[in-house]
Amino acid sequence: MSTKSAGWSWMEFNFFIILILLNVSVLSHADADATLPAEVYWKSVFPHTPIPKALKHLLLPPPPQPPPPAGGNKNLLFDTMKLDDSDNDGDYGNADPSRGFGRGNISPTNKTIYFFENDLHPGKKMKLEEFGKARNGTRFLSRRVAETIPFSSDKFPGILNLFSLKPESKEAKVMNRTLANCERPAIEGEDKCCATSLESFVDFSVSKFGRNIQVLSSEVETETENQEFSIGNKGMKMMGEKEIVCHKMKYPYAVFLCHSLDKTAVYKVPLVGKDGTKAKALAVCHKDTSAWNPNHMAFRVLKVKPGTVPICHFLMRDNLVWVPN
């Protein structure tokens, strides 16, 4: 039976095939006792270290989604991807030190985006708009599946066709920004790559630091709409001055832009919300910003020039950090 006679368009058929590809690697291991191929790979690299909860979560199938309303978006791949059509895309340049921002892109001053290293002290109040709630629920594909799907801007028309998307759609704009960020040249003192599977996520980090490393993630006691936090009195710890920060990008499946910037310190910071919620957040402080774009959001917000003072920011909940043990 042809797709046409079955009442499907060719684009809908493509989407059906890709949906099967995206889920086959996890649905075939739906039994809680089964071991996913990515977990086997993790154990082969780190035989004495259990896979961290934050990473294992990225291997599980997404929770069931309710059917779309009549006439709504049929592309269920995007249900766990928080879409934002704004130019800032939610991270205000954290993943791209080469990016410049025009005056119209300056964020409101009533929330904490960038701050100085000497602000990391007990009692300091922070307004963290996105920290208290989960942001991006997409999962990793297996390496086998990820490598069958094009991932480059020069193949973007084919990618859109594969996912049954129109070029003017919000999803297409978000995906195009992710590809552009993955393909941008590294600045001086930066190593970077985009990982589309847990295997490639591990490989890049091991190539930089070897196998004696650990993954750090932010932790929140409970999901909360609260945005107002204070730094707690105990528990702040500098985790190291060698790091690979992995920013979770917006894409139909999990993609992390992982980069290492020279002279960057990672802190684990205890936070207490105005509503009593406790959290352990990851903050990074860049001590040498001389190679950054002088029109980067950080300089506009803090009113300083590149290379003059350390600049810090908290990481989004879904970002991860590798550091040597």
C-alpha positions as CSV (number, residue, x, y, z in Angstrom):
1,M,0.0,0.0,0.0
2,S,1.4,3.4,-0.9
3,T,1.6,6.2,1.6
4,K,-0.7,8.2,-0.6
5,S,-3.4,5.6,-0.7
6,A,-3.1,5.2,3.1
7,G,-4.0,8.9,3.5
8,W,-0.5,10.0,4.6
9,S,1.6,12.7,3.0
10,W,5.2,11.8,2.2
11,M,6.3,14.3,5.0
12,E,4.1,12.6,7.5
13,F,5.5,9.2,6.5
14,N,9.1,10.6,6.9
15,F,8.1,11.8,10.4
16,F,6.6,8.4,11.2
17,I,9.9,6.6,10.2
18,I,12.1,9.1,12.2
19,L,9.8,8.7,15.2
20,I,10.4,5.0,15.2
21,L,14.2,5.5,14.9
22,L,14.2,8.0,17.8
23,N,12.4,5.6,20.1
24,V,13.6,2.1,19.1
25,S,16.8,2.3,21.1
26,V,14.9,3.1,24.3
27,L,11.6,1.3,23.8
28,S,13.4,-2.0,23.2
29,H,14.8,-1.6,26.7
30,A,11.7,-0.5,28.5
31,D,12.1,-3.2,31.1
32,A,13.5,-1.5,34.2
33,D,16.1,-4.3,34.6
34,A,17.4,-4.0,31.1
35,T,20.7,-2.4,30.4
36,L,20.8,0.3,27.7
37,P,23.7,0.3,25.2
38,A,24.8,3.7,26.4
39,E,25.0,2.3,30.0
40,V,27.2,-0.5,28.7
41,Y,29.4,2.0,27.1
42,W,29.6,4.1,30.3
43,K,30.6,1.0,32.3
44,S,33.3,0.2,29.7
45,V,34.9,3.6,30.2
46,F,34.2,4.0,34.0
47,P,33.9,0.5,35.3
48,H,34.0,1.5,39.0
49,T,31.6,4.5,38.7
50,P,27.9,4.1,38.5
51,I,26.2,6.3,35.9
52,P,25.1,9.5,37.6
53,K,21.3,10.1,38.0
54,A,21.4,13.2,35.9
55,L,22.9,11.2,32.9
56,K,20.8,8.1,33.4
57,H,17.7,10.3,33.2
58,L,18.7,11.4,29.7
59,L,18.6,7.7,28.5
60,L,15.0,7.0,29.7
61,P,12.1,7.3,27.3
62,P,10.2,10.5,27.8
63,P,7.0,10.3,29.9
64,P,3.8,9.7,27.9
65,Q,2.4,12.8,26.3
66,P,-1.4,13.5,26.0
67,P,-2.7,13.6,22.4
68,P,-2.6,17.0,20.7
69,P,-5.8,18.9,20.4
70,A,-7.7,18.7,17.2
71,G,-5.8,20.6,14.6
72,G,-2.8,21.0,17.0
73,N,0.8,20.2,16.4
74,K,1.2,16.5,15.5
75,N,5.0,16.6,16.0
76,L,5.2,15.0,19.4
77,L,9.0,15.0,19.3
78,F,8.9,18.6,20.3
79,D,6.6,18.2,23.3
80,T,9.5,18.0,25.8
81,M,11.5,20.8,24.1
82,K,10.8,24.2,25.6
83,L,10.6,26.5,22.7
84,D,11.5,30.2,22.8
85,D,11.5,32.2,19.6
86,S,13.4,35.1,21.2
87,D,16.9,36.0,20.1
88,N,18.3,35.3,23.6
89,D,17.0,31.7,23.5
90,G,17.1,31.6,27.3
91,D,20.8,31.5,28.0
92,Y,21.9,35.1,27.2
93,G,25.1,34.0,25.6
94,N,26.4,31.5,28.2
95,A,27.2,29.0,25.5
96,D,28.7,31.5,23.1
97,P,31.4,34.0,24.2
98,S,31.8,35.1,20.6
99,R,28.2,36.4,20.4
100,G,27.4,40.1,20.3
101,F,24.1,41.6,21.5
102,G,22.5,44.8,20.3
103,R,21.0,47.3,22.7
104,G,17.5,45.9,22.0
105,N,18.7,42.5,23.4
106,I,19.6,43.7,26.9
107,S,17.7,41.7,29.5
108,P,15.7,43.1,32.3
109,T,17.8,44.2,35.2
110,N,15.5,42.6,37.8
111,K,17.0,39.1,37.4
112,T,20.4,37.7,37.9
113,I,22.1,36.7,34.7
114,Y,25.8,37.6,35.2
115,F,27.5,38.7,38.4
116,F,30.9,39.3,39.9
117,E,32.9,36.6,41.7
118,N,32.9,38.6,44.9
119,D,29.1,38.3,44.9
120,L,29.5,34.6,45.8
121,H,29.0,35.0,49.6
122,P,26.4,33.9,52.1
123,G,23.3,36.0,52.2
124,K,23.7,37.4,48.7
125,K,20.2,37.5,47.0
126,M,19.8,36.2,43.4
127,K,16.8,36.3,41.2
128,L,17.1,33.2,39.0
129,E,14.2,33.1,36.6
130,E,14.7,29.7,35.1
131,F,16.4,27.8,37.9
132,G,13.6,26.4,39.9
133,K,11.8,24.4,37.2
134,A,12.9,21.8,34.7
135,R,13.6,23.4,31.3
136,N,14.3,20.8,28.6
137,G,13.1,17.2,28.8
138,T,14.6,15.8,25.6
139,R,16.5,12.5,25.8
140,F,19.8,11.2,24.2
141,L,19.6,8.9,21.2
142,S,21.9,6.0,21.0
143,R,25.0,6.7,19.0
144,R,23.9,4.2,16.3
145,V,20.7,6.2,15.8
146,A,22.2,9.7,16.2
147,E,24.8,9.0,13.5
148,T,22.1,8.2,11.0
149,I,20.5,11.6,11.3
150,P,22.1,14.6,9.5
151,F,23.3,17.3,11.9
152,S,24.7,20.3,10.0
153,S,23.4,23.6,8.6
154,D,24.2,22.7,5.0
155,K,21.8,19.8,5.3
156,F,19.2,21.8,7.2
157,P,16.5,21.6,4.4
158,G,16.7,17.8,4.5
159,I,16.6,17.9,8.3
160,L,13.4,19.9,8.2
161,N,11.9,17.5,5.7
162,L,12.9,14.6,7.9
163,F,11.0,16.1,10.9
164,S,8.1,17.4,8.7
165,L,8.8,21.0,9.6
166,K,8.4,24.2,7.6
167,P,11.3,26.7,7.4
168,E,9.3,29.5,9.0
169,S,8.1,27.4,12.0
170,K,9.3,28.1,15.5
171,E,10.8,24.7,15.8
172,A,12.9,25.3,12.6
173,K,14.2,28.6,13.9
174,V,15.2,27.1,17.3
175,M,16.9,24.1,15.6
176,N,18.8,26.4,13.2
177,R,20.2,28.5,16.1
178,T,21.4,25.3,17.7
179,L,23.2,24.1,14.6
180,A,24.7,27.6,14.1
181,N,26.0,27.6,17.7
182,C,27.5,24.1,17.3
183,E,29.3,25.1,14.1
184,R,30.6,28.5,15.2
185,P,34.4,28.8,15.4
186,A,35.9,28.4,18.8
187,I,37.4,31.5,20.4
188,E,41.0,31.7,21.6
189,G,41.4,29.4,24.7
190,E,38.2,27.4,23.9
191,D,37.7,23.8,22.9
192,K,34.2,22.8,21.9
193,C,32.0,20.1,20.4
194,C,28.3,19.2,20.2
195,A,27.4,15.8,21.6
196,T,24.4,14.1,20.2
197,S,24.7,10.8,22.2
198,L,25.9,9.8,25.6
199,E,28.8,8.1,23.9
200,S,30.0,11.3,22.2
201,F,29.3,13.2,25.4
202,V,31.8,10.9,27.2
203,D,34.3,10.7,24.4
204,F,34.9,14.5,24.3
205,S,35.5,14.8,28.0
206,V,37.8,11.8,28.2
207,S,39.8,13.2,25.3
208,K,40.4,16.4,27.3
209,F,40.9,15.1,30.9
210,G,41.3,11.3,30.7
211,R,39.1,8.9,32.7
212,N,39.6,10.2,36.2
213,I,36.7,12.7,36.0
214,Q,33.3,13.3,37.3
215,V,30.0,14.8,36.2
216,L,28.4,17.6,38.2
217,S,24.8,18.7,38.0
218,S,22.6,21.2,39.8
219,E,20.1,19.8,42.3
220,V,16.8,21.2,43.5
221,E,14.9,19.8,46.5
222,T,11.5,20.2,44.7
223,E,10.3,21.8,41.6
224,T,9.3,25.4,42.3
225,E,8.0,28.5,40.6
226,N,10.0,30.6,43.0
227,Q,12.6,32.8,41.4
228,E,14.2,34.5,44.5
229,F,17.1,32.7,46.2
230,S,19.8,33.6,48.7
231,I,23.2,31.9,49.0
232,G,23.2,29.7,52.0
233,N,25.6,30.0,55.0
234,K,27.3,26.6,54.5
235,G,28.4,24.3,51.7
236,M,29.9,26.5,49.0
237,K,32.8,24.7,47.4
238,M,35.1,25.5,44.5
239,M,35.1,22.3,42.4
240,G,38.1,23.0,40.2
241,E,39.6,25.4,37.7
242,K,39.6,22.9,34.8
243,E,36.2,22.2,33.4
244,I,34.0,21.2,30.5
245,V,30.6,22.9,30.7
246,C,27.9,21.2,28.7
247,H,24.9,23.4,27.8
248,K,21.8,21.5,26.8
249,M,20.6,22.9,23.5
250,K,17.1,23.1,22.1
251,Y,16.6,20.3,19.6
252,P,14.2,17.4,19.1
253,Y,16.6,15.1,20.9
254,A,19.3,15.8,23.5
255,V,22.2,17.8,22.1
256,F,24.9,19.3,24.4
257,L,27.3,22.0,23.4
258,C,30.3,21.1,25.5
259,H,33.1,23.6,25.8
260,S,36.2,24.3,27.9
261,L,37.4,27.8,28.4
262,D,40.8,28.7,29.9
263,K,40.9,30.1,33.4
264,T,37.4,29.2,34.4
265,A,36.4,28.1,38.0
266,V,33.4,26.0,38.9
267,Y,31.6,26.5,42.2
268,K,28.8,24.4,43.9
269,V,26.6,27.0,45.6
270,P,24.0,26.3,48.3
271,L,20.8,28.2,47.6
272,V,17.7,28.8,49.8
273,G,14.6,29.9,48.0
274,K,12.2,32.6,49.4
275,D,9.7,29.7,49.7
276,G,12.2,27.6,51.6
277,T,13.2,25.4,48.7
278,K,16.8,24.3,49.0
279,A,19.1,23.8,46.1
280,K,22.7,23.2,45.1
281,A,23.5,25.2,42.0
282,L,26.5,25.2,39.7
283,A,28.1,28.5,39.0
284,V,31.1,29.2,36.7
285,C,33.4,32.2,36.9
286,H,35.4,33.2,33.8
287,K,38.6,34.8,34.9
288,D,39.9,35.8,31.4
289,T,37.3,37.3,29.1
290,S,39.7,39.1,26.9
291,A,38.8,37.0,23.8
292,W,35.0,37.5,24.2
293,N,33.0,39.6,21.9
294,P,33.1,43.2,23.4
295,N,29.3,43.4,22.8
296,H,28.5,40.2,24.7
297,M,25.6,40.4,27.1
298,A,27.8,40.0,30.1
299,F,29.7,43.2,29.5
300,R,26.4,45.1,28.8
301,V,24.8,43.8,32.0
302,L,27.7,44.4,34.3
303,K,29.0,47.5,32.5
304,V,32.6,46.3,32.3
305,K,35.1,45.7,29.5
306,P,36.5,42.4,28.3
307,G,39.4,41.1,30.3
308,T,39.1,43.4,33.3
309,V,37.3,41.3,36.0
310,P,36.1,37.7,36.5
311,I,32.5,37.3,35.2
312,C,30.2,34.6,36.7
313,H,26.9,33.0,35.9
314,F,24.8,30.2,37.2
315,L,24.1,27.3,34.9
316,M,20.7,26.2,33.8
317,R,19.2,23.2,35.6
318,D,19.8,20.9,32.6
319,N,23.4,21.8,32.0
320,L,26.2,19.5,33.1
321,V,29.9,20.0,34.0
322,W,32.8,17.6,33.8
323,V,35.8,18.2,36.2
324,P,38.8,16.1,37.0
325,N,38.6,14.2,40.3
